[in-house]
Structures are given as C-alpha cells and as structure tokens.
Amino acid sequence: MDENLKIKQLEKDKESLIKHFRKPKNKLEVSITWSVEDIRSQGWECTDKQGMKVLHAMLKEHDANYGVNWATLDNWCEAFNLILKKELENTTEEIRLKSLKKDSYDVGIKENNETLDDDLTILGIGN
C-alpha cells in the first residue's frame, strides 16, 4: 500500500474513532474514550500515527465480553513494538540493581540467594 494511501486511511480511521467515541447517538448512551495521550501517559513513546494504529487495532479487535483496560492498551502497545520511555527503563534498571545487593534479603530470596520462581515481589525494595 502506498504511504500516502496509508496516511489517508489512518486519518479516515481517526475520524471514525472520534465519531464513534465522542458522539453518542442519543442521550441514552455513554461511551468511553481512549486516546493517543492515554498511550503516552502509560509511558509508551509513539507518534500520533503509531498511536492511532494501536487504537484502531484495539477497537477493531475489541471483545465486549472482556472490555478494554490499561492492560489491554499495554498489550497492544507491545504488539506494535512501541517503546517505554527511557525514564521507566531507568527505574526498572535501578530496581534490578537494588535487588542484586548482597545485603538484601526479602521474601523472594532463598537461603542460597536464588530468587523463587513463583515470587511476585519486587526484590531489594523495602527493609
């Protein structure tokens, strides 16, 4: 598909999303709006075009039995290979480094200093 045609399709999709989400057909309806800013507020880096691709896919594949939530949005961002902001990556690395401290001992560390496979705690934080 030609790049200009793709852009025109995305603009059309954007207009469709805006109409679908922002203008209830009558006063007995409600709608929930997801935006590119929601994607960015979760720490994902994206252009408007990339964000709209994510939102379009999320809308197209929407299953009302499960709904759409922040985890759904994150899954779609990952599926489209969006990247988390450096700030979040740095925080993750800081937590990882703290968890490697020899003096750290928490619920998630065995006596031989191995992490438990099924432990969901963040190591090295607290105490």
N, CA, C and O atoms as a GROMACS GRO file, in nm:
protein
  508
    1MET      N    1   0.085  -0.118   0.000
    1MET     CA    2   0.000   0.000   0.000
    1MET      C    3   0.089   0.124   0.000
    1MET      O    4   0.187   0.132   0.074
    2ASP      N    5   0.054   0.219  -0.083
    2ASP     CA    6   0.127   0.344  -0.094
    2ASP      C    7   0.123   0.420   0.040
    2ASP      O    8   0.021   0.418   0.109
    3GLU      N    9   0.234   0.485   0.075
    3GLU     CA   10   0.244   0.557   0.204
    3GLU      C   11   0.137   0.665   0.218
    3GLU      O   12   0.078   0.680   0.325
    4ASN      N   13   0.109   0.740   0.111
    4ASN     CA   14   0.005   0.844   0.116
    4ASN      C   15  -0.133   0.782   0.138
    4ASN      O   16  -0.216   0.838   0.208
    5LEU      N   17  -0.156   0.666   0.076
    5LEU     CA   18  -0.283   0.597   0.094
    5LEU      C   19  -0.298   0.549   0.238
    5LEU      O   20  -0.406   0.556   0.296
    6LYS      N   21  -0.188   0.500   0.297
    6LYS     CA   22  -0.189   0.457   0.437
    6LYS      C   23  -0.224   0.574   0.529
    6LYS      O   24  -0.305   0.560   0.621
    7ILE      N   25  -0.162   0.689   0.502
    7ILE     CA   26  -0.186   0.808   0.585
    7ILE      C   27  -0.332   0.851   0.573
    7ILE      O   28  -0.396   0.884   0.673
    8LYS      N   29  -0.385   0.850   0.450
    8LYS     CA   30  -0.526   0.887   0.431
    8LYS      C   31  -0.618   0.790   0.504
    8LYS      O   32  -0.718   0.831   0.563
    9GLN      N   33  -0.584   0.660   0.501
    9GLN     CA   34  -0.665   0.560   0.571
    9GLN      C   35  -0.660   0.582   0.722
    9GLN      O   36  -0.761   0.570   0.791
   10LEU      N   37  -0.540   0.616   0.774
   10LEU     CA   38  -0.529   0.643   0.917
   10LEU      C   39  -0.610   0.765   0.957
   10LEU      O   40  -0.674   0.765   1.062
   11GLU      N   41  -0.608   0.869   0.873
   11GLU     CA   42  -0.688   0.988   0.902
   11GLU      C   43  -0.837   0.954   0.902
   11GLU      O   44  -0.912   1.001   0.987
   12LYS      N   45  -0.878   0.872   0.806
   12LYS     CA   46  -1.018   0.828   0.800
   12LYS      C   47  -1.052   0.748   0.925
   12LYS      O   48  -1.158   0.767   0.985
   13ASP      N   49  -0.962   0.658   0.963
   13ASP     CA   50  -0.984   0.578   1.084
   13ASP      C   51  -0.991   0.667   1.207
   13ASP      O   52  -1.072   0.645   1.297
   14LYS      N   53  -0.905   0.769   1.211
   14LYS     CA   54  -0.904   0.862   1.323
   14LYS      C   55  -1.039   0.933   1.333
   14LYS      O   56  -1.096   0.944   1.441
   15GLU      N   57  -1.088   0.981   1.220
   15GLU     CA   58  -1.218   1.047   1.219
   15GLU      C   59  -1.328   0.952   1.264
   15GLU      O   60  -1.417   0.991   1.340
   16SER      N   61  -1.321   0.829   1.220
   16SER     CA   62  -1.419   0.728   1.258
   16SER      C   63  -1.415   0.703   1.409
   16SER      O   64  -1.519   0.694   1.474
   17LEU      N   65  -1.294   0.692   1.463
   17LEU     CA   66  -1.279   0.670   1.607
   17LEU      C   67  -1.337   0.787   1.685
   17LEU      O   68  -1.409   0.768   1.783
   18ILE      N   69  -1.306   0.907   1.641
   18ILE     CA   70  -1.355   1.027   1.710
   18ILE      C   71  -1.508   1.028   1.708
   18ILE      O   72  -1.571   1.053   1.810
   19LYS      N   73  -1.567   1.002   1.592
   19LYS     CA   74  -1.712   0.999   1.582
   19LYS      C   75  -1.771   0.889   1.669
   19LYS      O   76  -1.870   0.911   1.739
   20HIS      N   77  -1.709   0.773   1.666
   20HIS     CA   78  -1.760   0.660   1.742
   20HIS      C   79  -1.755   0.685   1.892
   20HIS      O   80  -1.850   0.655   1.964
   21PHE      N   81  -1.645   0.740   1.939
   21PHE     CA   82  -1.625   0.755   2.082
   21PHE      C   83  -1.685   0.882   2.140
   21PHE      O   84  -1.728   0.882   2.256
   22ARG      N   85  -1.690   0.988   2.067
   22ARG     CA   86  -1.725   1.117   2.126
   22ARG      C   87  -1.870   1.160   2.106
   22ARG      O   88  -1.918   1.247   2.178
   23LYS      N   89  -1.937   1.102   2.012
   23LYS     CA   90  -2.073   1.147   1.984
   23LYS      C   91  -2.173   1.033   2.002
   23LYS      O   92  -2.199   0.959   1.908
   24PRO      N   93  -2.227   1.020   2.122
   24PRO     CA   94  -2.331   0.918   2.140
   24PRO      C   95  -2.447   0.945   2.045
   24PRO      O   96  -2.478   1.060   2.014
   25LYS      N   97  -2.510   0.838   1.998
   25LYS     CA   98  -2.619   0.852   1.901
   25LYS      C   99  -2.743   0.914   1.964
   25LYS      O  100  -2.821   0.980   1.896
   26ASN      N  101  -2.760   0.893   2.092
   26ASN     CA  102  -2.872   0.958   2.161
   26ASN      C  103  -2.834   0.976   2.308
   26ASN      O  104  -2.728   0.931   2.351
   27LYS      N  105  -2.920   1.039   2.382
   27LYS     CA  106  -2.889   1.070   2.521
   27LYS      C  107  -2.899   0.951   2.614
   27LYS      O  108  -2.874   0.963   2.733
   28LEU      N  109  -2.936   0.835   2.561
   28LEU     CA  110  -2.945   0.714   2.642
   28LEU      C  111  -2.824   0.624   2.624
   28LEU      O  112  -2.830   0.505   2.652
   29GLU      N  113  -2.714   0.681   2.575
   29GLU     CA  114  -2.590   0.607   2.552
   29GLU      C  115  -2.474   0.676   2.623
   29GLU      O  116  -2.476   0.796   2.650
   30VAL      N  117  -2.374   0.596   2.650
   30VAL     CA  118  -2.248   0.651   2.701
   30VAL      C  119  -2.135   0.591   2.618
   30VAL      O  120  -2.153   0.488   2.552
   31SER      N  121  -2.022   0.654   2.623
   31SER     CA  122  -1.906   0.599   2.552
   31SER      C  123  -1.781   0.624   2.635
   31SER      O  124  -1.776   0.715   2.718
   32ILE      N  125  -1.682   0.544   2.610
   32ILE     CA  126  -1.553   0.557   2.677
   32ILE      C  127  -1.451   0.593   2.572
   32ILE      O  128  -1.446   0.533   2.465
   33THR      N  129  -1.369   0.692   2.602
   33THR     CA  130  -1.272   0.741   2.505
   33THR      C  131  -1.132   0.699   2.542
   33THR      O  132  -1.089   0.715   2.657
   34TRP      N  133  -1.059   0.644   2.445
   34TRP     CA  134  -0.917   0.614   2.459
   34TRP      C  135  -0.844   0.700   2.357
   34TRP      O  136  -0.890   0.715   2.244
   35SER      N  137  -0.733   0.757   2.397
   35SER     CA  138  -0.662   0.849   2.308
   35SER      C  139  -0.513   0.816   2.301
   35SER      O  140  -0.462   0.735   2.378
   36VAL      N  141  -0.447   0.879   2.208
   36VAL     CA  142  -0.302   0.865   2.196
   36VAL      C  143  -0.236   0.915   2.325
   36VAL      O  144  -0.133   0.863   2.366
   37GLU      N  145  -0.296   1.015   2.386
   37GLU     CA  146  -0.241   1.066   2.513
   37GLU      C  147  -0.249   0.960   2.623
   37GLU      O  148  -0.163   0.957   2.711
   38ASP      N  149  -0.350   0.875   2.620
   38ASP     CA  150  -0.357   0.764   2.716
   38ASP      C  151  -0.238   0.672   2.699
   38ASP      O  152  -0.179   0.626   2.796
   39ILE      N  153  -0.204   0.645   2.574
   39ILE     CA  154  -0.088   0.560   2.545
   39ILE      C  155   0.038   0.623   2.604
   39ILE      O  156   0.117   0.557   2.671
   40ARG      N  157   0.056   0.751   2.577
   40ARG     CA  158   0.175   0.822   2.626
   40ARG      C  159   0.176   0.832   2.778
   40ARG      O  160   0.282   0.829   2.840
   41SER      N  161   0.058   0.844   2.839
   41SER     CA  162   0.053   0.857   2.986
   41SER      C  163   0.097   0.728   3.054
   41SER      O  164   0.136   0.729   3.171
   42GLN      N  165   0.091   0.616   2.982
   42GLN     CA  166   0.138   0.488   3.035
   42GLN      C  167   0.289   0.471   3.015
   42GLN      O  168   0.346   0.370   3.054
   43GLY      N  169   0.353   0.570   2.953
   43GLY     CA  170   0.497   0.566   2.936
   43GLY      C  171   0.543   0.516   2.800
   43GLY      O  172   0.662   0.493   2.781
   44TRP      N  173   0.452   0.497   2.707
   44TRP     CA  174   0.489   0.450   2.574
   44TRP      C  175   0.525   0.567   2.485
   44TRP      O  176   0.458   0.670   2.485
   45GLU      N  177   0.632   0.551   2.408
   45GLU     CA  178   0.669   0.652   2.311
   45GLU      C  179   0.604   0.619   2.179
   45GLU      O  180   0.616   0.507   2.130
   46CYS      N  181   0.534   0.717   2.120
   46CYS     CA  182   0.472   0.694   1.991
   46CYS      C  183   0.441   0.826   1.922
   46CYS      O  184   0.423   0.930   1.986
   47THR      N  185   0.437   0.819   1.791
   47THR     CA  186   0.388   0.933   1.713
   47THR      C  187   0.236   0.926   1.716
   47THR      O  188   0.178   0.826   1.759
   48ASP      N  189   0.172   1.032   1.670
   48ASP     CA  190   0.026   1.029   1.661
   48ASP      C  191  -0.018   0.914   1.570
   48ASP      O  192  -0.115   0.844   1.599
   49LYS      N  193   0.054   0.896   1.461
   49LYS     CA  194   0.022   0.791   1.363
   49LYS      C  195   0.034   0.652   1.426
   49LYS      O  196  -0.055   0.568   1.408
   50GLN      N  197   0.143   0.628   1.500
   50GLN     CA  198   0.160   0.499   1.567
   50GLN      C  199   0.052   0.476   1.671
   50GLN      O  200  -0.003   0.366   1.682
   51GLY      N  201   0.021   0.580   1.746
   51GLY     CA  202  -0.081   0.570   1.849
   51GLY      C  203  -0.217   0.537   1.790
   51GLY      O  204  -0.292   0.456   1.846
   52MET      N  205  -0.249   0.600   1.677
   52MET     CA  206  -0.376   0.572   1.612
   52MET      C  207  -0.382   0.430   1.558
   52MET      O  208  -0.489   0.368   1.556
   53LYS      N  209  -0.269   0.378   1.513
   53LYS     CA  210  -0.266   0.238   1.468
   53LYS      C  211  -0.301   0.145   1.584
   53LYS      O  212  -0.377   0.050   1.568
   54VAL      N  213  -0.244   0.173   1.701
   54VAL     CA  214  -0.272   0.093   1.820
   54VAL      C  215  -0.420   0.103   1.855
   54VAL      O  216  -0.486   0.001   1.878
   55LEU      N  217  -0.473   0.225   1.859
   55LEU     CA  218  -0.613   0.244   1.896
   55LEU      C  219  -0.707   0.179   1.794
   55LEU      O  220  -0.809   0.121   1.831
   56HIS      N  221  -0.672   0.190   1.667
   56HIS     CA  222  -0.755   0.130   1.563
   56HIS      C  223  -0.759  -0.022   1.579
   56HIS      O  224  -0.866  -0.083   1.571
   57ALA      N  225  -0.644  -0.082   1.601
   57ALA     CA  226  -0.638  -0.227   1.620
   57ALA      C  227  -0.717  -0.268   1.745
   57ALA      O  228  -0.788  -0.368   1.744
   58MET      N  229  -0.702  -0.190   1.851
   58MET     CA  230  -0.772  -0.220   1.976
   58MET      C  231  -0.923  -0.213   1.954
   58MET      O  232  -0.997  -0.298   2.005
   59LEU      N  233  -0.969  -0.114   1.879
   59LEU     CA  234  -1.111  -0.101   1.850
   59LEU      C  235  -1.160  -0.215   1.762
   59LEU      O  236  -1.265  -0.274   1.787
   60LYS      N  237  -1.082  -0.244   1.658
   60LYS     CA  238  -1.121  -0.348   1.562
   60LYS      C  239  -1.132  -0.486   1.628
   60LYS      O  240  -1.222  -0.563   1.596
   61GLU      N  241  -1.040  -0.515   1.721
   61GLU     CA  242  -1.037  -0.646   1.786
   61GLU      C  243  -1.110  -0.649   1.920
   61GLU      O  244  -1.104  -0.748   1.992
   62HIS      N  245  -1.177  -0.541   1.952
   62HIS     CA  246  -1.246  -0.528   2.080
   62HIS      C  247  -1.346  -0.640   2.102
   62HIS      O  248  -1.424  -0.674   2.012
   63ASP      N  249  -1.344  -0.698   2.220
   63ASP     CA  250  -1.440  -0.801   2.260
   63ASP      C  251  -1.514  -0.749   2.383
   63ASP      O  252  -1.456  -0.737   2.491
   64ALA      N  253  -1.640  -0.720   2.367
   64ALA     CA  254  -1.719  -0.662   2.476
   64ALA      C  255  -1.729  -0.754   2.596
   64ALA      O  256  -1.762  -0.707   2.706
   65ASN      N  257  -1.702  -0.882   2.579
   65ASN     CA  258  -1.704  -0.974   2.693
   65ASN      C  259  -1.589  -0.946   2.789
   65ASN      O  260  -1.597  -0.976   2.908
   66TYR      N  261  -1.482  -0.889   2.737
   66TYR     CA  262  -1.363  -0.863   2.819
   66TYR      C  263  -1.337  -0.714   2.839
   66TYR      O  264  -1.272  -0.676   2.936
   67GLY      N  265  -1.385  -0.633   2.751
   67GLY     CA  266  -1.366  -0.489   2.764
   67GLY      C  267  -1.227  -0.445   2.725
   67GLY      O  268  -1.146  -0.524   2.676
   68VAL      N  269  -1.200  -0.318   2.748
   68VAL     CA  270  -1.070  -0.260   2.723
   68VAL      C  271  -1.025  -0.193   2.852
   68VAL      O  272  -1.101  -0.118   2.914
   69ASN      N  273  -0.902  -0.219   2.894
   69ASN     CA  274  -0.849  -0.158   3.015
   69ASN      C  275  -0.701  -0.124   2.992
   69ASN      O  276  -0.650  -0.139   2.881
   70TRP      N  277  -0.634  -0.078   3.096
   70TRP     CA  278  -0.494  -0.037   3.082
   70TRP      C  279  -0.406  -0.153   3.038
   70TRP      O  280  -0.312  -0.134   2.960
   71ALA      N  281  -0.434  -0.272   3.087
   71ALA     CA  282  -0.354  -0.389   3.048
   71ALA      C  283  -0.374  -0.419   2.899
   71ALA      O  284  -0.280  -0.455   2.829
   72THR      N  285  -0.499  -0.404   2.852
   72THR     CA  286  -0.527  -0.423   2.709
   72THR      C  287  -0.447  -0.324   2.626
   72THR      O  288  -0.385  -0.360   2.526
   73LEU      N  289  -0.448  -0.199   2.669
   73LEU     CA  290  -0.374  -0.095   2.599
   73LEU      C  291  -0.225  -0.128   2.596
   73LEU      O  292  -0.161  -0.116   2.492
   74ASP      N  293  -0.170  -0.169   2.710
   74ASP     CA  294  -0.028  -0.206   2.716
   74ASP      C  295   0.002  -0.323   2.623
   74ASP      O  296   0.105  -0.322   2.555
   75ASN      N  297  -0.085  -0.422   2.619
   75ASN     CA  298  -0.064  -0.537   2.531
   75ASN      C  299  -0.060  -0.495   2.385
   75ASN      O  300   0.024  -0.542   2.309
   76TRP      N  301  -0.150  -0.405   2.346
   76TRP     CA  302  -0.150  -0.358   2.207
   76TRP      C  303  -0.025  -0.276   2.177
   76TRP      O  304   0.031  -0.284   2.068
   77CYS      N  305   0.019  -0.196   2.274
   77CYS     CA  306   0.142  -0.118   2.254
   77CYS      C  307   0.262  -0.211   2.234
   77CYS      O  308   0.346  -0.186   2.148
   78GLU      N  309   0.268  -0.316   2.312
   78GLU     CA  310   0.374  -0.416   2.295
   78GLU      C  311   0.364  -0.484   2.159
   78GLU      O  312   0.465  -0.507   2.093
   79ALA      N  313   0.241  -0.518   2.118
   79ALA     CA  314   0.220  -0.584   1.990
   79ALA      C  315   0.266  -0.499   1.873
   79ALA      O  316   0.310  -0.550   1.770
   80PHE      N  317   0.256  -0.367   1.889
   80PHE     CA  318   0.300  -0.275   1.784
   80PHE      C  319   0.445  -0.228   1.807
   80PHE      O  320   0.491  -0.134   1.743
   81ASN      N  321   0.515  -0.295   1.898
   81ASN     CA  322   0.657  -0.268   1.926
   81ASN      C  323   0.685  -0.124   1.967
   81ASN      O  324   0.790  -0.069   1.933
   82LEU      N  325   0.592  -0.063   2.040
   82LEU     CA  326   0.620   0.069   2.095
   82LEU      C  327   0.721   0.052   2.208
   82LEU      O  328   0.732  -0.056   2.266
   83ILE      N  329   0.792   0.157   2.238
   83ILE     CA  330   0.898   0.151   2.339
   83ILE      C  331   0.858   0.233   2.460
   83ILE      O  332   0.806   0.344   2.448
   84LEU      N  333   0.884   0.177   2.578
   84LEU     CA  334   0.860   0.253   2.702
   84LEU      C  335   0.962   0.366   2.712
   84LEU      O  336   1.076   0.352   2.667
   85LYS      N  337   0.921   0.476   2.771
   85LYS     CA  338   1.012   0.589   2.787
   85LYS      C  339   1.135   0.548   2.865
   85LYS      O  340   1.129   0.460   2.951
   86LYS      N  341   1.245   0.611   2.835
   86LYS     CA  342   1.374   0.583   2.899
   86LYS      C  343   1.363   0.594   3.051
   86LYS      O  344   1.428   0.518   3.124
   87GLU      N  345   1.284   0.686   3.098
   87GLU     CA  346   1.269   0.707   3.242
   87GLU      C  347   1.221   0.578   3.310
   87GLU      O  348   1.272   0.541   3.416
   88LEU      N  349   1.124   0.512   3.251
   88LEU     CA  350   1.073   0.388   3.309
   88LEU      C  351   1.177   0.277   3.299
   88LEU      O  352   1.190   0.195   3.389
   89GLU      N  353   1.249   0.275   3.188
   89GLU     CA  354   1.354   0.175   3.174
   89GLU      C  355   1.463   0.196   3.279
   89GLU      O  356   1.515   0.099   3.336
   90ASN      N  357   1.497   0.321   3.305
   90ASN     CA  358   1.598   0.350   3.406
   90ASN      C  359   1.552   0.309   3.545
   90ASN      O  360   1.630   0.256   3.624
   91THR      N  361   1.425   0.333   3.576
   91THR     CA  362   1.370   0.293   3.705
   91THR      C  363   1.373   0.141   3.720
   91THR      O  364   1.407   0.089   3.826
   92THR      N  365   1.338   0.073   3.613
   92THR     CA  366   1.342  -0.073   3.615
   92THR      C  367   1.484  -0.123   3.640
   92THR      O  368   1.505  -0.216   3.717
   93GLU      N  369   1.580  -0.060   3.576
   93GLU     CA  370   1.720  -0.099   3.595
   93GLU      C  371   1.765  -0.070   3.738
   93GLU      O  372   1.839  -0.149   3.797
   94GLU      N  373   1.722   0.042   3.794
   94GLU     CA  374   1.756   0.076   3.933
   94GLU      C  375   1.702  -0.030   4.029
   94GLU      O  376   1.771  -0.072   4.122
   95ILE      N  377   1.578  -0.071   4.007
   95ILE     CA  378   1.518  -0.175   4.092
   95ILE      C  379   1.596  -0.306   4.077
   95ILE      O  380   1.622  -0.375   4.175
   96ARG      N  381   1.633  -0.339   3.954
   96ARG     CA  382   1.709  -0.462   3.930
   96ARG      C  383   1.842  -0.459   4.003
   96ARG      O  384   1.883  -0.558   4.064
   97LEU      N  385   1.910  -0.344   3.997
   97LEU     CA  386   2.040  -0.332   4.064
   97LEU      C  387   2.025  -0.343   4.216
   97LEU      O  388   2.107  -0.406   4.283
   98LYS      N  389   1.920  -0.281   4.270
   98LYS     CA  390   1.896  -0.291   4.414
   98LYS      C  391   1.870  -0.435   4.455
   98LYS      O  392   1.909  -0.478   4.564
   99SER      N  393   1.805  -0.510   4.367
   99SER     CA  394   1.773  -0.648   4.400
   99SER      C  395   1.898  -0.736   4.402
   99SER      O  396   1.895  -0.846   4.457
  100LEU      N  397   2.007  -0.689   4.343
  100LEU     CA  398   2.130  -0.768   4.339
  100LEU      C  399   2.223  -0.742   4.457
  100LEU      O  400   2.325  -0.809   4.471
  101LYS      N  401   2.187  -0.646   4.543
  101LYS     CA  402   2.270  -0.616   4.659
  101LYS      C  403   2.283  -0.740   4.746
  101LYS      O  404   2.185  -0.809   4.772
  102LYS      N  405   2.403  -0.766   4.791
  102LYS     CA  406   2.428  -0.886   4.873
  102LYS      C  407   2.360  -0.879   5.008
  102LYS      O  408   2.322  -0.982   5.063
  103ASP      N  409   2.343  -0.760   5.063
  103ASP     CA  410   2.281  -0.746   5.194
  103ASP      C  411   2.129  -0.756   5.188
  103ASP      O  412   2.064  -0.767   5.292
  104SER      N  413   2.072  -0.750   5.070
  104SER     CA  414   1.926  -0.756   5.057
  104SER      C  415   1.876  -0.896   5.086
  104SER      O  416   1.928  -0.994   5.033
  105TYR      N  417   1.777  -0.904   5.169
  105TYR     CA  418   1.713  -1.032   5.195
  105TYR      C  419   1.565  -1.004   5.208
  105TYR      O  420   1.522  -0.923   5.291
  106ASP      N  421   1.488  -1.068   5.127
  106ASP     CA  422   1.345  -1.044   5.126
  106ASP      C  423   1.274  -1.177   5.108
  106ASP      O  424   1.338  -1.281   5.092
  107VAL      N  425   1.143  -1.173   5.109
  107VAL     CA  426   1.062  -1.293   5.097
  107VAL      C  427   1.096  -1.370   4.969
  107VAL      O  428   1.088  -1.493   4.967
  108GLY      N  429   1.134  -1.300   4.865
  108GLY     CA  430   1.158  -1.363   4.736
  108GLY      C  431   1.296  -1.421   4.717
  108GLY      O  432   1.330  -1.458   4.605
  109ILE      N  433   1.378  -1.429   4.820
  109ILE     CA  434   1.513  -1.482   4.806
  109ILE      C  435   1.529  -1.606   4.894
  109ILE      O  436   1.498  -1.603   5.013
  110LYS      N  437   1.576  -1.715   4.835
  110LYS     CA  438   1.601  -1.838   4.911
  110LYS      C  439   1.730  -1.821   4.990
  110LYS      O  440   1.803  -1.724   4.973
  111GLU      N  441   1.756  -1.916   5.076
  111GLU     CA  442   1.878  -1.914   5.158
  111GLU      C  443   2.004  -1.907   5.071
  111GLU      O  444   2.101  -1.842   5.110
  112ASN      N  445   2.005  -1.973   4.956
  112ASN     CA  446   2.123  -1.974   4.870
  112ASN      C  447   2.125  -1.855   4.773
  112ASN      O  448   2.198  -1.855   4.675
  113ASN      N  449   2.042  -1.753   4.804
  113ASN     CA  450   2.039  -1.627   4.730
  113ASN      C  451   1.981  -1.638   4.590
  113ASN      O  452   2.006  -1.551   4.506
  114GLU      N  453   1.903  -1.743   4.562
  114GLU     CA  454   1.834  -1.755   4.434
  114GLU      C  455   1.692  -1.702   4.451
  114GLU      O  456   1.633  -1.713   4.558
  115THR      N  457   1.639  -1.644   4.346
  115THR     CA  458   1.501  -1.596   4.356
  115THR      C  459   1.405  -1.712   4.336
  115THR      O  460   1.434  -1.807   4.263
  116LEU      N  461   1.292  -1.703   4.402
  116LEU     CA  462   1.188  -1.805   4.387
  116LEU      C  463   1.119  -1.786   4.252
  116LEU      O  464   1.092  -1.673   4.211
  117ASP      N  465   1.091  -1.894   4.184
  117ASP     CA  466   1.027  -1.886   4.053
  117ASP      C  467   0.888  -1.824   4.058
  117ASP      O  468   0.849  -1.752   3.967
  118ASP      N  469   0.815  -1.853   4.164
  118ASP     CA  470   0.676  -1.807   4.167
  118ASP      C  471   0.657  -1.682   4.254
  118ASP      O  472   0.544  -1.645   4.284
  119ASP      N  473   0.765  -1.617   4.295
  119ASP     CA  474   0.751  -1.500   4.379
  119ASP      C  475   0.727  -1.376   4.293
  119ASP      O  476   0.798  -1.353   4.195
  120LEU      N  477   0.627  -1.299   4.330
  120LEU     CA  478   0.593  -1.180   4.253
  120LEU      C  479   0.637  -1.053   4.321
  120LEU      O  480   0.601  -0.944   4.276
  121THR      N  481   0.714  -1.062   4.429
  121THR     CA  482   0.757  -0.942   4.498
  121THR      C  483   0.870  -0.876   4.424
  121THR      O  484   0.945  -0.941   4.351
  122ILE      N  485   0.884  -0.746   4.442
  122ILE     CA  486   0.997  -0.675   4.385
  122ILE      C  487   1.110  -0.686   4.487
  122ILE      O  488   1.095  -0.646   4.602
  123LEU      N  489   1.220  -0.738   4.444
  123LEU     CA  490   1.331  -0.764   4.534
  123LEU      C  491   1.412  -0.638   4.560
  123LEU      O  492   1.428  -0.553   4.472
  124GLY      N  493   1.462  -0.627   4.680
  124GLY     CA  494   1.552  -0.517   4.715
  124GLY      C  495   1.482  -0.389   4.753
  124GLY      O  496   1.548  -0.288   4.780
  125ILE      N  497   1.351  -0.388   4.756
  125ILE     CA  498   1.276  -0.268   4.793
  125ILE      C  499   1.219  -0.291   4.933
  125ILE      O  500   1.180  -0.402   4.968
  126GLY      N  501   1.216  -0.188   5.011
  126GLY     CA  502   1.161  -0.201   5.147
  126GLY      C  503   1.270  -0.205   5.250
  126GLY      O  504   1.365  -0.127   5.245
  127ASN      N  505   1.258  -0.298   5.345
  127ASN     CA  506   1.350  -0.314   5.458
  127ASN      C  507   1.467  -0.222   5.449
  127ASN      O  508   1.554  -0.224   5.536
   0.00000   0.00000   0.00000
